[in-house]
Amino acid sequence: MRIDKYLKVSRLIKRRELASEACLSSRVYLNGRPVKPGAQVKVGDRIELRLGASPLTVEITDIRETTKKEDAQTLFRVI
C-alpha cells in the first residue's frame, strides 16, 4: 500500500492530499528516510511524522484498504 493512502486509512492524517503534501515536503519518514507519497509500506515498518512541535513515531501492525474510525487505532502502535 502507498504511504499516503496508509496515513489516510489509519487516520494519522485526515486527508490523502495532505498526506501527499507532507511526504513531498519531507515531513514523513519511513524507517528513518524521507519518502515520496508512492513509497510502499508493509507490516513492521516505522513511520515518523514531523508535523507539529514533537514528532510522532508509529510502527505499522496491520494494513487494510478500508477501516472504520473505531478500528483505525489497531493499524499502528505508537512508539
N, CA, C and O atoms as a Tripos MOL2 file, in Angstrom:
@<TRIPOS>MOLECULE
protein
  316   315    79     0     0
PROTEIN
NO_CHARGES

@<TRIPOS>ATOM
      1 N           0.8460   -1.1730    0.0000 N.3       1 MET1
      2 CA          0.0000    0.0000    0.0000 C.3       1 MET1
      3 C           0.8960    1.2420    0.0000 C.2       1 MET1
      4 O           1.9600    1.2490    0.6180 O.2       1 MET1
      5 N           0.4630    2.2690   -0.6840 N.am      2 ARG2
      6 CA          1.1900    3.5390   -0.7100 C.3       2 ARG2
      7 C           1.1200    4.2020    0.6610 C.2       2 ARG2
      8 O           0.1250    4.0740    1.3740 O.2       2 ARG2
      9 N           2.1760    4.9040    1.0180 N.am      3 ILE3
     10 CA          2.2290    5.5300    2.3420 C.3       3 ILE3
     11 C           1.1790    6.6230    2.5020 C.2       3 ILE3
     12 O           0.6180    6.7800    3.5860 O.2       3 ILE3
     13 N           0.9000    7.3840    1.4360 N.am      4 ASP4
     14 CA         -0.1080    8.4350    1.5700 C.3       4 ASP4
     15 C          -1.4910    7.8440    1.8280 C.2       4 ASP4
     16 O          -2.2680    8.4050    2.6010 O.2       4 ASP4
     17 N          -1.8020    6.7310    1.1950 N.am      5 LYS5
     18 CA         -3.0950    6.0830    1.4370 C.3       5 LYS5
     19 C          -3.1340    5.4810    2.8400 C.2       5 LYS5
     20 O          -4.1590    5.5660    3.5180 O.2       5 LYS5
     21 N          -2.0260    4.8710    3.2870 N.am      6 TYR6
     22 CA         -1.9890    4.2900    4.6330 C.3       6 TYR6
     23 C          -2.2130    5.3690    5.6960 C.2       6 TYR6
     24 O          -2.9490    5.1490    6.6580 O.2       6 TYR6
     25 N          -1.5850    6.5230    5.5250 N.am      7 LEU7
     26 CA         -1.7440    7.6020    6.5010 C.3       7 LEU7
     27 C          -3.1960    8.0440    6.5930 C.2       7 LEU7
     28 O          -3.6720    8.3790    7.6780 O.2       7 LEU7
     29 N          -3.9010    8.0480    5.4740 N.am      8 LYS8
     30 CA         -5.3110    8.4290    5.4590 C.3       8 LYS8
     31 C          -6.1820    7.3430    6.0790 C.2       8 LYS8
     32 O          -7.0310    7.6350    6.9210 O.2       8 LYS8
     33 N          -5.9770    6.0730    5.6630 N.am      9 VAL9
     34 CA         -6.7930    4.9670    6.1730 C.3       9 VAL9
     35 C          -6.6090    4.7970    7.6770 C.2       9 VAL9
     36 O          -7.5720    4.5110    8.3900 O.2       9 VAL9
     37 N          -5.3860    4.9690    8.1640 N.am     10 SER10
     38 CA         -5.1140    4.8060    9.5920 C.3      10 SER10
     39 C          -5.5060    6.0370   10.4070 C.2      10 SER10
     40 O          -5.4070    6.0300   11.6340 O.2      10 SER10
     41 N          -5.9470    7.0810    9.7320 N.am     11 ARG11
     42 CA         -6.3830    8.3380   10.3530 C.3      11 ARG11
     43 C          -5.2390    9.0890   11.0450 C.2      11 ARG11
     44 O          -5.4850    9.9110   11.9280 O.2      11 ARG11
     45 N          -3.9880    8.8110   10.6470 N.am     12 LEU12
     46 CA         -2.8660    9.5900   11.1810 C.3      12 LEU12
     47 C          -2.8690   10.9860   10.5600 C.2      12 LEU12
     48 O          -2.4800   11.9590   11.2070 O.2      12 LEU12
     49 N          -3.3060   11.0810    9.3100 N.am     13 ILE13
     50 CA         -3.5110   12.3610    8.6290 C.3      13 ILE13
     51 C          -4.9130   12.3180    8.0420 C.2      13 ILE13
     52 O          -5.3360   11.2920    7.5100 O.2      13 ILE13
     53 N          -5.6290   13.4250    8.1380 N.am     14 LYS14
     54 CA         -7.0500   13.4390    7.8310 C.3      14 LYS14
     55 C          -7.3870   13.1690    6.3650 C.2      14 LYS14
     56 O          -8.3210   12.4230    6.0730 O.2      14 LYS14
     57 N          -6.6290   13.7740    5.4370 N.am     15 ARG15
     58 CA         -6.9320   13.6160    4.0100 C.3      15 ARG15
     59 C          -5.7020   13.1320    3.2530 C.2      15 ARG15
     60 O          -4.5660   13.4210    3.6310 O.2      15 ARG15
     61 N          -5.9500   12.3930    2.1810 N.am     16 ARG16
     62 CA         -4.8410   11.8390    1.3880 C.3      16 ARG16
     63 C          -4.0320   12.9530    0.7210 C.2      16 ARG16
     64 O          -2.8140   12.8360    0.5880 O.2      16 ARG16
     65 N          -4.6810   14.0030    0.3120 N.am     17 GLU17
     66 CA         -3.9770   15.1420   -0.2870 C.3      17 GLU17
     67 C          -2.9860   15.7510    0.7090 C.2      17 GLU17
     68 O          -1.8620   16.0870    0.3350 O.2      17 GLU17
     69 N          -3.3890   15.8920    1.9520 N.am     18 LEU18
     70 CA         -2.4910   16.4210    2.9810 C.3      18 LEU18
     71 C          -1.3410   15.4550    3.2510 C.2      18 LEU18
     72 O          -0.2150   15.8840    3.5050 O.2      18 LEU18
     73 N          -1.6190   14.1610    3.1960 N.am     19 ALA19
     74 CA         -0.5680   13.1600    3.3910 C.3      19 ALA19
     75 C           0.4620   13.2520    2.2660 C.2      19 ALA19
     76 O           1.6640   13.1590    2.5150 O.2      19 ALA19
     77 N          -0.0030   13.4330    1.0390 N.am     20 SER20
     78 CA          0.9110   13.5730   -0.1020 C.3      20 SER20
     79 C           1.7720   14.8150    0.0330 C.2      20 SER20
     80 O           2.9750   14.7690   -0.2220 O.2      20 SER20
     81 N           1.1700   15.9200    0.4310 N.am     21 GLU21
     82 CA          1.9140   17.1700    0.6080 C.3      21 GLU21
     83 C           2.9500   17.0380    1.7260 C.2      21 GLU21
     84 O           4.0600   17.5580    1.6040 O.2      21 GLU21
     85 N           2.5990   16.3500    2.8080 N.am     22 ALA22
     86 CA          3.5410   16.1510    3.9120 C.3      22 ALA22
     87 C           4.7400   15.3230    3.4480 C.2      22 ALA22
     88 O           5.8750   15.6020    3.8340 O.2      22 ALA22
     89 N           4.4910   14.3110    2.6240 N.am     23 CYS23
     90 CA          5.5870   13.4950    2.0930 C.3      23 CYS23
     91 C           6.4880   14.3240    1.1880 C.2      23 CYS23
     92 O           7.7120   14.2320    1.2810 O.2      23 CYS23
     93 N           5.9020   15.1210    0.3240 N.am     24 LEU24
     94 CA          6.6790   15.9290   -0.6170 C.3      24 LEU24
     95 C           7.4920   17.0120    0.0770 C.2      24 LEU24
     96 O           8.5180   17.4440   -0.4490 O.2      24 LEU24
     97 N           7.0510   17.4600    1.2530 N.am     25 SER25
     98 CA          7.7780   18.4920    1.9790 C.3      25 SER25
     99 C           8.7060   17.8940    3.0530 C.2      25 SER25
    100 O           9.1240   18.5930    3.9760 O.2      25 SER25
    101 N           9.0190   16.6080    2.9240 N.am     26 SER26
    102 CA          9.9580   15.8970    3.8110 C.3      26 SER26
    103 C           9.5500   15.9490    5.2820 C.2      26 SER26
    104 O          10.3940   16.1490    6.1550 O.2      26 SER26
    105 N           8.2740   15.7720    5.5530 N.am     27 ARG27
    106 CA          7.7910   15.7120    6.9320 C.3      27 ARG27
    107 C           7.4130   14.2990    7.3500 C.2      27 ARG27
    108 O           7.0300   14.0660    8.4960 O.2      27 ARG27
    109 N           7.5200   13.3470    6.4080 N.am     28 VAL28
    110 CA          7.2000   11.9520    6.6880 C.3      28 VAL28
    111 C           8.4330   11.1050    6.3960 C.2      28 VAL28
    112 O           9.0200   11.1920    5.3170 O.2      28 VAL28
    113 N           8.8170   10.2830    7.3750 N.am     29 TYR29
    114 CA          9.9870    9.4190    7.2440 C.3      29 TYR29
    115 C           9.5520    7.9690    7.4050 C.2      29 TYR29
    116 O           8.7590    7.6480    8.2900 O.2      29 TYR29
    117 N          10.0650    7.1070    6.5570 N.am     30 LEU30
    118 CA          9.7840    5.6820    6.6210 C.3      30 LEU30
    119 C          11.0920    4.9690    6.9270 C.2      30 LEU30
    120 O          12.0250    5.0000    6.1240 O.2      30 LEU30
    121 N          11.1590    4.3270    8.0870 N.am     31 ASN31
    122 CA         12.3720    3.6420    8.5330 C.3      31 ASN31
    123 C          13.5930    4.5660    8.4990 C.2      31 ASN31
    124 O          14.6840    4.1510    8.1080 O.2      31 ASN31
    125 N          13.3970    5.8190    8.9130 N.am     32 GLY32
    126 CA         14.4980    6.7650    9.0300 C.3      32 GLY32
    127 C          14.8350    7.5480    7.7720 C.2      32 GLY32
    128 O          15.7560    8.3650    7.7920 O.2      32 GLY32
    129 N          14.1220    7.3240    6.6840 N.am     33 ARG33
    130 CA         14.4000    8.0330    5.4290 C.3      33 ARG33
    131 C          13.1820    8.8240    4.9740 C.2      33 ARG33
    132 O          12.0560    8.3420    5.0930 O.2      33 ARG33
    133 N          13.3900   10.0410    4.4510 N.am     34 PRO34
    134 CA         12.2530   10.7890    3.8970 C.3      34 PRO34
    135 C          11.6990   10.0480    2.6810 C.2      34 PRO34
    136 O          12.4570    9.4630    1.9070 O.2      34 PRO34
    137 N          10.3900   10.0740    2.5160 N.am     35 VAL35
    138 CA          9.7590    9.3030    1.4420 C.3      35 VAL35
    139 C           8.8590   10.1630    0.5680 C.2      35 VAL35
    140 O           8.4330   11.2480    0.9650 O.2      35 VAL35
    141 N           8.5800    9.6610   -0.6250 N.am     36 LYS36
    142 CA          7.6160   10.2630   -1.5340 C.3      36 LYS36
    143 C           6.2700    9.5940   -1.2860 C.2      36 LYS36
    144 O           6.2200    8.5260   -0.6750 O.2      36 LYS36
    145 N           5.1770   10.2010   -1.7480 N.am     37 PRO37
    146 CA          3.8390    9.6440   -1.4810 C.3      37 PRO37
    147 C           3.6210    8.2370   -2.0160 C.2      37 PRO37
    148 O           2.7570    7.5260   -1.5020 O.2      37 PRO37
    149 N           4.3630    7.8110   -3.0190 N.am     38 GLY38
    150 CA          4.1530    6.4970   -3.6090 C.3      38 GLY38
    151 C           4.9590    5.3780   -2.9760 C.2      38 GLY38
    152 O           4.9110    4.2450   -3.4540 O.2      38 GLY38
    153 N           5.6990    5.6660   -1.9130 N.am     39 ALA39
    154 CA          6.5090    4.6340   -1.2570 C.3      39 ALA39
    155 C           5.6010    3.5500   -0.6850 C.2      39 ALA39
    156 O           4.5500    3.8460   -0.1160 O.2      39 ALA39
    157 N           6.0070    2.3060   -0.8380 N.am     40 GLN40
    158 CA          5.2220    1.1700   -0.3530 C.3      40 GLN40
    159 C           5.5510    0.8830    1.1150 C.2      40 GLN40
    160 O           6.7110    0.9230    1.5230 O.2      40 GLN40
    161 N           4.5150    0.5950    1.8930 N.am     41 VAL41
    162 CA          4.6960    0.2540    3.3060 C.3      41 VAL41
    163 C           4.2960   -1.1980    3.5310 C.2      41 VAL41
    164 O           3.5100   -1.7660    2.7730 O.2      41 VAL41
    165 N           4.8530   -1.7900    4.5880 N.am     42 LYS42
    166 CA          4.4990   -3.1590    4.9630 C.3      42 LYS42
    167 C           4.4610   -3.2440    6.4900 C.2      42 LYS42
    168 O           4.9430   -2.3490    7.1850 O.2      42 LYS42
    169 N           3.8950   -4.3070    6.9880 N.am     43 VAL43
    170 CA          3.8040   -4.5140    8.4340 C.3      43 VAL43
    171 C           5.2120   -4.5590    9.0170 C.2      43 VAL43
    172 O           6.0930   -5.2410    8.4920 O.2      43 VAL43
    173 N           5.4120   -3.8250   10.1060 N.am     44 GLY44
    174 CA          6.7050   -3.7640   10.7670 C.3      44 GLY44
    175 C           7.4830   -2.4950   10.4530 C.2      44 GLY44
    176 O           8.4390   -2.1740   11.1580 O.2      44 GLY44
    177 N           7.0940   -1.7650    9.4110 N.am     45 ASP45
    178 CA          7.7660   -0.5090    9.0790 C.3      45 ASP45
    179 C           7.4710    0.5380   10.1490 C.2      45 ASP45
    180 O           6.4390    0.4930   10.8190 O.2      45 ASP45
    181 N           8.4050    1.4860   10.2930 N.am     46 ARG46
    182 CA          8.2190    2.5880   11.2360 C.3      46 ARG46
    183 C           8.0460    3.8870   10.4590 C.2      46 ARG46
    184 O           8.8140    4.1910    9.5460 O.2      46 ARG46
    185 N           7.0320    4.6390   10.8360 N.am     47 ILE47
    186 CA          6.7390    5.9170   10.2040 C.3      47 ILE47
    187 C           6.9370    7.0120   11.2370 C.2      47 ILE47
    188 O           6.4300    6.9220   12.3550 O.2      47 ILE47
    189 N           7.6800    8.0510   10.8580 N.am     48 GLU48
    190 CA          7.8620    9.2060   11.7250 C.3      48 GLU48
    191 C           7.2130   10.4050   11.0490 C.2      48 GLU48
    192 O           7.5330   10.7350    9.9070 O.2      48 GLU48
    193 N           6.2960   11.0570   11.7660 N.am     49 LEU49
    194 CA          5.6120   12.2460   11.2570 C.3      49 LEU49
    195 C           6.1560   13.4620   11.9870 C.2      49 LEU49
    196 O           6.0970   13.5390   13.2140 O.2      49 LEU49
    197 N           6.6820   14.4010   11.2320 N.am     50 ARG50
    198 CA          7.1980   15.6380   11.8190 C.3      50 ARG50
    199 C           6.2880   16.7920   11.4120 C.2      50 ARG50
    200 O           6.6570   17.6360   10.5960 O.2      50 ARG50
    201 N           5.0990   16.8120   11.9930 N.am     51 LEU51
    202 CA          4.0940   17.7990   11.6210 C.3      51 LEU51
    203 C           3.9600   18.9230   12.6340 C.2      51 LEU51
    204 O           3.6770   20.0590   12.2520 O.2      51 LEU51
    205 N           4.1490   18.6460   13.8810 N.am     52 GLY52
    206 CA          3.9750   19.6510   14.9160 C.3      52 GLY52
    207 C           5.2490   19.8900   15.6860 C.2      52 GLY52
    208 O           6.3490   19.7170   15.1610 O.2      52 GLY52
    209 N           5.0970   20.2900   16.9320 N.am     53 ALA53
    210 CA          6.2500   20.5910   17.7700 C.3      53 ALA53
    211 C           7.0580   19.3360   18.1060 C.2      53 ALA53
    212 O           8.2870   19.3800   18.1560 O.2      53 ALA53
    213 N           6.3620   18.2120   18.3370 N.am     54 SER54
    214 CA          7.0840   16.9790   18.6540 C.3      54 SER54
    215 C           6.7510   15.9100   17.6110 C.2      54 SER54
    216 O           5.5870   15.7470   17.2430 O.2      54 SER54
    217 N           7.7570   15.1860   17.1360 N.am     55 PRO55
    218 CA          7.5000   14.1540   16.1210 C.3      55 PRO55
    219 C           6.7430   12.9620   16.7120 C.2      55 PRO55
    220 O           6.8530   12.6690   17.9030 O.2      55 PRO55
    221 N           5.9810   12.2870   15.8660 N.am     56 LEU56
    222 CA          5.2260   11.1050   16.2550 C.3      56 LEU56
    223 C           5.7940    9.9170   15.4890 C.2      56 LEU56
    224 O           5.8780    9.9520   14.2610 O.2      56 LEU56
    225 N           6.1820    8.8720   16.2050 N.am     57 THR57
    226 CA          6.7080    7.6690   15.5710 C.3      57 THR57
    227 C           5.7650    6.5140   15.8530 C.2      57 THR57
    228 O           5.4020    6.2640   17.0020 O.2      57 THR57
    229 N           5.3660    5.8070   14.7920 N.am     58 VAL58
    230 CA          4.4650    4.6640   14.9180 C.3      58 VAL58
    231 C           5.0410    3.4710   14.1620 C.2      58 VAL58
    232 O           5.8120    3.6280   13.2150 O.2      58 VAL58
    233 N           4.6540    2.2830   14.5970 N.am     59 GLU59
    234 CA          5.0160    1.0500   13.9030 C.3      59 GLU59
    235 C           3.7460    0.4580   13.3020 C.2      59 GLU59
    236 O           2.7200    0.3700   13.9760 O.2      59 GLU59
    237 N           3.8120    0.0590   12.0570 N.am     60 ILE60
    238 CA          2.6550   -0.4960   11.3660 C.3      60 ILE60
    239 C           2.4140   -1.9200   11.8700 C.2      60 ILE60
    240 O           3.3100   -2.7620   11.8290 O.2      60 ILE60
    241 N           1.1880   -2.1780   12.3470 N.am     61 THR61
    242 CA          0.8430   -3.5060   12.8350 C.3      61 THR61
    243 C          -0.1220   -4.2340   11.9060 C.2      61 THR61
    244 O          -0.2300   -5.4590   11.9640 O.2      61 THR61
    245 N          -0.8250   -3.4940   11.0520 N.am     62 ASP62
    246 CA         -1.7840   -4.0960   10.1330 C.3      62 ASP62
    247 C          -2.0090   -3.1440    8.9620 C.2      62 ASP62
    248 O          -1.8790   -1.9280    9.1030 O.2      62 ASP62
    249 N          -2.3440   -3.7040    7.8210 N.am     63 ILE63
    250 CA         -2.6460   -2.8940    6.6380 C.3      63 ILE63
    251 C          -3.9850   -3.3530    6.0890 C.2      63 ILE63
    252 O          -4.1850   -4.5390    5.8250 O.2      63 ILE63
    253 N          -4.9000   -2.4090    5.9170 N.am     64 ARG64
    254 CA         -6.2200   -2.6840    5.3450 C.3      64 ARG64
    255 C          -6.5520   -1.6070    4.3330 C.2      64 ARG64
    256 O          -6.0930   -0.4710    4.4510 O.2      64 ARG64
    257 N          -7.3520   -1.9640    3.3340 N.am     65 GLU65
    258 CA         -7.7580   -0.9930    2.3130 C.3      65 GLU65
    259 C          -8.7280    0.0450    2.8820 C.2      65 GLU65
    260 O          -8.6620    1.2240    2.5350 O.2      65 GLU65
    261 N          -9.6180   -0.4000    3.7490 N.am     66 THR66
    262 CA        -10.5600    0.4970    4.4150 C.3      66 THR66
    263 C         -10.7050    0.0550    5.8570 C.2      66 THR66
    264 O         -10.4250   -1.0920    6.2020 O.2      66 THR66
    265 N         -11.1460    0.9800    6.6940 N.am     67 THR67
    266 CA        -11.3820    0.6420    8.0960 C.3      67 THR67
    267 C         -12.3610    1.6400    8.6930 C.2      67 THR67
    268 O         -12.5020    2.7600    8.2040 O.2      67 THR67
    269 N         -13.0260    1.2260    9.7410 N.am     68 LYS68
    270 CA        -13.9220    2.1240   10.4590 C.3      68 LYS68
    271 C         -13.1000    3.0140   11.3780 C.2      68 LYS68
    272 O         -11.9680    2.6850   11.7350 O.2      68 LYS68
    273 N         -13.6740    4.1270   11.7490 N.am     69 LYS69
    274 CA        -12.9810    5.0760   12.6100 C.3      69 LYS69
    275 C         -12.5560    4.4330   13.9310 C.2      69 LYS69
    276 O         -11.4690    4.7100   14.4380 O.2      69 LYS69
    277 N         -13.4060    3.5850   14.4810 N.am     70 GLU70
    278 CA        -13.1140    2.9470   15.7600 C.3      70 GLU70
    279 C         -11.9520    1.9570   15.6510 C.2      70 GLU70
    280 O         -11.2250    1.7520   16.6230 O.2      70 GLU70
    281 N         -11.7700    1.3450   14.4840 N.am     71 ASP71
    282 CA        -10.7370    0.3260   14.3010 C.3      71 ASP71
    283 C          -9.4190    0.8840   13.7700 C.2      71 ASP71
    284 O          -8.4420    0.1430   13.6580 O.2      71 ASP71
    285 N          -9.3730    2.1640   13.4430 N.am     72 ALA72
    286 CA         -8.1700    2.7600   12.8520 C.3      72 ALA72
    287 C          -6.9730    2.6800   13.8070 C.2      72 ALA72
    288 O          -5.8380    2.5510   13.3490 O.2      72 ALA72
    289 N          -7.1980    2.7510   15.0960 N.am     73 GLN73
    290 CA         -6.1170    2.7040   16.0820 C.3      73 GLN73
    291 C          -5.4120    1.3480   16.1130 C.2      73 GLN73
    292 O          -4.2950    1.2530   16.6220 O.2      73 GLN73
    293 N          -6.0430    0.2920   15.5780 N.am     74 THR74
    294 CA         -5.4310   -1.0250   15.6040 C.3      74 THR74
    295 C          -4.4340   -1.2290   14.4530 C.2      74 THR74
    296 O          -3.7520   -2.2530   14.4050 O.2      74 THR74
    297 N          -4.3450   -0.2750   13.5380 N.am     75 LEU75
    298 CA         -3.4530   -0.4070   12.3930 C.3      75 LEU75
    299 C          -2.0190   -0.0300   12.7300 C.2      75 LEU75
    300 O          -1.1060   -0.3360   11.9620 O.2      75 LEU75
    301 N          -1.8020    0.6320   13.8660 N.am     76 PHE76
    302 CA         -0.4510    1.0650   14.2240 C.3      76 PHE76
    303 C          -0.2710    1.0550   15.7270 C.2      76 PHE76
    304 O          -1.2340    0.9930   16.4920 O.2      76 PHE76
    305 N           1.0140    1.1210   16.1370 N.am     77 ARG77
    306 CA          1.3660    1.1830   17.5700 C.3      77 ARG77
    307 C           2.3140    2.3670   17.7360 C.2      77 ARG77
    308 O           3.3240    2.4590   17.0390 O.2      77 ARG77
    309 N           1.9930    3.2640   18.6510 N.am     78 VAL78
    310 CA          2.8120    4.4300   18.9080 C.3      78 VAL78
    311 C           4.0620    4.0030   19.6540 C.2      78 VAL78
    312 O           3.9980    3.2290   20.6100 O.2      78 VAL78
    313 N           5.2000    4.5160   19.2070 N.am     79 ILE79
    314 CA          6.4830    4.1660   19.8250 C.3      79 ILE79
    315 C           7.0060    5.3610   20.6010 C.2      79 ILE79
    316 O           8.0770    5.2850   21.2020 O.2      79 ILE79
@<TRIPOS>BOND
     1     1     2 1
     2     2     3 1
     3     3     4 2
     4     3     5 am
     5     5     6 1
     6     6     7 1
     7     7     8 2
     8     7     9 am
     9     9    10 1
    10    10    11 1
    11    11    12 2
    12    11    13 am
    13    13    14 1
    14    14    15 1
    15    15    16 2
    16    15    17 am
    17    17    18 1
    18    18    19 1
    19    19    20 2
    20    19    21 am
    21    21    22 1
    22    22    23 1
    23    23    24 2
    24    23    25 am
    25    25    26 1
    26    26    27 1
    27    27    28 2
    28    27    29 am
    29    29    30 1
    30    30    31 1
    31    31    32 2
    32    31    33 am
    33    33    34 1
    34    34    35 1
    35    35    36 2
    36    35    37 am
    37    37    38 1
    38    38    39 1
    39    39    40 2
    40    39    41 am
    41    41    42 1
    42    42    43 1
    43    43    44 2
    44    43    45 am
    45    45    46 1
    46    46    47 1
    47    47    48 2
    48    47    49 am
    49    49    50 1
    50    50    51 1
    51    51    52 2
    52    51    53 am
    53    53    54 1
    54    54    55 1
    55    55    56 2
    56    55    57 am
    57    57    58 1
    58    58    59 1
    59    59    60 2
    60    59    61 am
    61    61    62 1
    62    62    63 1
    63    63    64 2
    64    63    65 am
    65    65    66 1
    66    66    67 1
    67    67    68 2
    68    67    69 am
    69    69    70 1
    70    70    71 1
    71    71    72 2
    72    71    73 am
    73    73    74 1
    74    74    75 1
    75    75    76 2
    76    75    77 am
    77    77    78 1
    78    78    79 1
    79    79    80 2
    80    79    81 am
    81    81    82 1
    82    82    83 1
    83    83    84 2
    84    83    85 am
    85    85    86 1
    86    86    87 1
    87    87    88 2
    88    87    89 am
    89    89    90 1
    90    90    91 1
    91    91    92 2
    92    91    93 am
    93    93    94 1
    94    94    95 1
    95    95    96 2
    96    95    97 am
    97    97    98 1
    98    98    99 1
    99    99   100 2
   100    99   101 am
   101   101   102 1
   102   102   103 1
   103   103   104 2
   104   103   105 am
   105   105   106 1
   106   106   107 1
   107   107   108 2
   108   107   109 am
   109   109   110 1
   110   110   111 1
   111   111   112 2
   112   111   113 am
   113   113   114 1
   114   114   115 1
   115   115   116 2
   116   115   117 am
   117   117   118 1
   118   118   119 1
   119   119   120 2
   120   119   121 am
   121   121   122 1
   122   122   123 1
   123   123   124 2
   124   123   125 am
   125   125   126 1
   126   126   127 1
   127   127   128 2
   128   127   129 am
   129   129   130 1
   130   130   131 1
   131   131   132 2
   132   131   133 am
   133   133   134 1
   134   134   135 1
   135   135   136 2
   136   135   137 am
   137   137   138 1
   138   138   139 1
   139   139   140 2
   140   139   141 am
   141   141   142 1
   142   142   143 1
   143   143   144 2
   144   143   145 am
   145   145   146 1
   146   146   147 1
   147   147   148 2
   148   147   149 am
   149   149   150 1
   150   150   151 1
   151   151   152 2
   152   151   153 am
   153   153   154 1
   154   154   155 1
   155   155   156 2
   156   155   157 am
   157   157   158 1
   158   158   159 1
   159   159   160 2
   160   159   161 am
   161   161   162 1
   162   162   163 1
   163   163   164 2
   164   163   165 am
   165   165   166 1
   166   166   167 1
   167   167   168 2
   168   167   169 am
   169   169   170 1
   170   170   171 1
   171   171   172 2
   172   171   173 am
   173   173   174 1
   174   174   175 1
   175   175   176 2
   176   175   177 am
   177   177   178 1
   178   178   179 1
   179   179   180 2
   180   179   181 am
   181   181   182 1
   182   182   183 1
   183   183   184 2
   184   183   185 am
   185   185   186 1
   186   186   187 1
   187   187   188 2
   188   187   189 am
   189   189   190 1
   190   190   191 1
   191   191   192 2
   192   191   193 am
   193   193   194 1
   194   194   195 1
   195   195   196 2
   196   195   197 am
   197   197   198 1
   198   198   199 1
   199   199   200 2
   200   199   201 am
   201   201   202 1
   202   202   203 1
   203   203   204 2
   204   203   205 am
   205   205   206 1
   206   206   207 1
   207   207   208 2
   208   207   209 am
   209   209   210 1
   210   210   211 1
   211   211   212 2
   212   211   213 am
   213   213   214 1
   214   214   215 1
   215   215   216 2
   216   215   217 am
   217   217   218 1
   218   218   219 1
   219   219   220 2
   220   219   221 am
   221   221   222 1
   222   222   223 1
   223   223   224 2
   224   223   225 am
   225   225   226 1
   226   226   227 1
   227   227   228 2
   228   227   229 am
   229   229   230 1
   230   230   231 1
   231   231   232 2
   232   231   233 am
   233   233   234 1
   234   234   235 1
   235   235   236 2
   236   235   237 am
   237   237   238 1
   238   238   239 1
   239   239   240 2
   240   239   241 am
   241   241   242 1
   242   242   243 1
   243   243   244 2
   244   243   245 am
   245   245   246 1
   246   246   247 1
   247   247   248 2
   248   247   249 am
   249   249   250 1
   250   250   251 1
   251   251   252 2
   252   251   253 am
   253   253   254 1
   254   254   255 1
   255   255   256 2
   256   255   257 am
   257   257   258 1
   258   258   259 1
   259   259   260 2
   260   259   261 am
   261   261   262 1
   262   262   263 1
   263   263   264 2
   264   263   265 am
   265   265   266 1
   266   266   267 1
   267   267   268 2
   268   267   269 am
   269   269   270 1
   270   270   271 1
   271   271   272 2
   272   271   273 am
   273   273   274 1
   274   274   275 1
   275   275   276 2
   276   275   277 am
   277   277   278 1
   278   278   279 1
   279   279   280 2
   280   279   281 am
   281   281   282 1
   282   282   283 1
   283   283   284 2
   284   283   285 am
   285   285   286 1
   286   286   287 1
   287   287   288 2
   288   287   289 am
   289   289   290 1
   290   290   291 1
   291   291   292 2
   292   291   293 am
   293   293   294 1
   294   294   295 1
   295   295   296 2
   296   295   297 am
   297   297   298 1
   298   298   299 1
   299   299   300 2
   300   299   301 am
   301   301   302 1
   302   302   303 1
   303   303   304 2
   304   303   305 am
   305   305   306 1
   306   306   307 1
   307   307   308 2
   308   307   309 am
   309   309   310 1
   310   310   311 1
   311   311   312 2
   312   311   313 am
   313   313   314 1
   314   314   315 1
   315   315   316 2
@<TRIPOS>SUBSTRUCTURE
     1 MET1         2 RESIDUE 1 A MET
     2 ARG2         6 RESIDUE 1 A ARG
     3 ILE3        10 RESIDUE 1 A ILE
     4 ASP4        14 RESIDUE 1 A ASP
     5 LYS5        18 RESIDUE 1 A LYS
     6 TYR6        22 RESIDUE 1 A TYR
     7 LEU7        26 RESIDUE 1 A LEU
     8 LYS8        30 RESIDUE 1 A LYS
     9 VAL9        34 RESIDUE 1 A VAL
    10 SER10       38 RESIDUE 1 A SER
    11 ARG11       42 RESIDUE 1 A ARG
    12 LEU12       46 RESIDUE 1 A LEU
    13 ILE13       50 RESIDUE 1 A ILE
    14 LYS14       54 RESIDUE 1 A LYS
    15 ARG15       58 RESIDUE 1 A ARG
    16 ARG16       62 RESIDUE 1 A ARG
    17 GLU17       66 RESIDUE 1 A GLU
    18 LEU18       70 RESIDUE 1 A LEU
    19 ALA19       74 RESIDUE 1 A ALA
    20 SER20       78 RESIDUE 1 A SER
    21 GLU21       82 RESIDUE 1 A GLU
    22 ALA22       86 RESIDUE 1 A ALA
    23 CYS23       90 RESIDUE 1 A CYS
    24 LEU24       94 RESIDUE 1 A LEU
    25 SER25       98 RESIDUE 1 A SER
    26 SER26      102 RESIDUE 1 A SER
    27 ARG27      106 RESIDUE 1 A ARG
    28 VAL28      110 RESIDUE 1 A VAL
    29 TYR29      114 RESIDUE 1 A TYR
    30 LEU30      118 RESIDUE 1 A LEU
    31 ASN31      122 RESIDUE 1 A ASN
    32 GLY32      126 RESIDUE 1 A GLY
    33 ARG33      130 RESIDUE 1 A ARG
    34 PRO34      134 RESIDUE 1 A PRO
    35 VAL35      138 RESIDUE 1 A VAL
    36 LYS36      142 RESIDUE 1 A LYS
    37 PRO37      146 RESIDUE 1 A PRO
    38 GLY38      150 RESIDUE 1 A GLY
    39 ALA39      154 RESIDUE 1 A ALA
    40 GLN40      158 RESIDUE 1 A GLN
    41 VAL41      162 RESIDUE 1 A VAL
    42 LYS42      166 RESIDUE 1 A LYS
    43 VAL43      170 RESIDUE 1 A VAL
    44 GLY44      174 RESIDUE 1 A GLY
    45 ASP45      178 RESIDUE 1 A ASP
    46 ARG46      182 RESIDUE 1 A ARG
    47 ILE47      186 RESIDUE 1 A ILE
    48 GLU48      190 RESIDUE 1 A GLU
    49 LEU49      194 RESIDUE 1 A LEU
    50 ARG50      198 RESIDUE 1 A ARG
    51 LEU51      202 RESIDUE 1 A LEU
    52 GLY52      206 RESIDUE 1 A GLY
    53 ALA53      210 RESIDUE 1 A ALA
    54 SER54      214 RESIDUE 1 A SER
    55 PRO55      218 RESIDUE 1 A PRO
    56 LEU56      222 RESIDUE 1 A LEU
    57 THR57      226 RESIDUE 1 A THR
    58 VAL58      230 RESIDUE 1 A VAL
    59 GLU59      234 RESIDUE 1 A GLU
    60 ILE60      238 RESIDUE 1 A ILE
    61 THR61      242 RESIDUE 1 A THR
    62 ASP62      246 RESIDUE 1 A ASP
    63 ILE63      250 RESIDUE 1 A ILE
    64 ARG64      254 RESIDUE 1 A ARG
    65 GLU65      258 RESIDUE 1 A GLU
    66 THR66      262 RESIDUE 1 A THR
    67 THR67      266 RESIDUE 1 A THR
    68 LYS68      270 RESIDUE 1 A LYS
    69 LYS69      274 RESIDUE 1 A LYS
    70 GLU70      278 RESIDUE 1 A GLU
    71 ASP71      282 RESIDUE 1 A ASP
    72 ALA72      286 RESIDUE 1 A ALA
    73 GLN73      290 RESIDUE 1 A GLN
    74 THR74      294 RESIDUE 1 A THR
    75 LEU75      298 RESIDUE 1 A LEU
    76 PHE76      302 RESIDUE 1 A PHE
    77 ARG77      306 RESIDUE 1 A ARG
    78 VAL78      310 RESIDUE 1 A VAL
    79 ILE79      314 RESIDUE 1 A ILE
